[in-house]
Amino acid sequence: MRIVKVRRVGNSNVVSIPREFEAKGFTAGSTVLLEELPNGELRILPTENIREQLRDVGRRIVDDRRTAPQILADYDPNAEPPRR
């Protein structure tokens, strides 16, 4: 954990990430996701980790709602409605 200052650069506020975090993916020129949490905290994630996290969330959603993908697979917008 480190304490760093927020600086003004142009029209933006900037926080410098110390070099010791380069091994975690925070290298010069890399892209990051900045997420505001409900409690006001900011979370910074390397974007290379985002794809893996989205896959995990997707798998959990599909596991929780197994019937939804089958309903979508069975749906045919061009099919005639059933006769009554």
N, C-alpha and C positions, 0 to 999 in steps of 0.2 A: 504494500500500500504506500502511495506517495501523495504528498500534497503539492499541487502545482497551481500556478496562477492562470486566470483567464485574461487573455490580452485582446486588444482590439487591433484587427488588421483589415483595413478598408471598412466595409460595412458589416463585417462578421466578427464574432467573438471566437477566439482560438485557444485551444488547450494543447500544449505540447505533450507528446507521449515520450517518456524517457526511453533511451535506446535499449534498456534492459528488457523491454517488451517486444523487441524485434523477433525474438525466437517464437513468440506467440502469434506472429503474423502481422504485426503492426510495423511494417517497413515503409520507408519513404516511397510514395507513389501508389501504395496499396489503397484499395477502397474499403470503407467500413460502413456498417449500418449503425445509425444513431437512433436509439429507441427511447422514447420518454415513457417511463413507468407511471402507473396511477399515483404513486406516492411522491412524484416529482423528481425521482432519481433519473439519471441518464445512463443507458447501457450502450457500450460501444462493442460491436462484434465485427471481426473480419468477415467480409462477404463470402469468402471461400467456405466458411462454416455454415452459411445460411442454407445452401442447397441441401446439405445433410439434415439440418434441423427441419426443413419443410417436408422432406421425405418421411422423417420420423412422425411428424404430426399427421401427415396424410395416412400413413399406415395405421396409426391409432384411431383415426376417424373411420377408416374403412373397417377396421376390426370391431369398432363399437356399433357400426351401422351396416352390417353385412348385407342386408336386404336392399339397401338403396342402390348399389351398383347394378344389382340384378333388375330392379325396377327400371332403371335407365336403359339397360341393355335390351329389355323386352319392349320398351316404348318405341312405337313406329308412328311418326306423325302422318304418314301417308296411308296408314291402314284405315279401312272402313270401320265406323263405329259398330259395336255389336247390335244386332237386331233384337227388338223386344217383342 
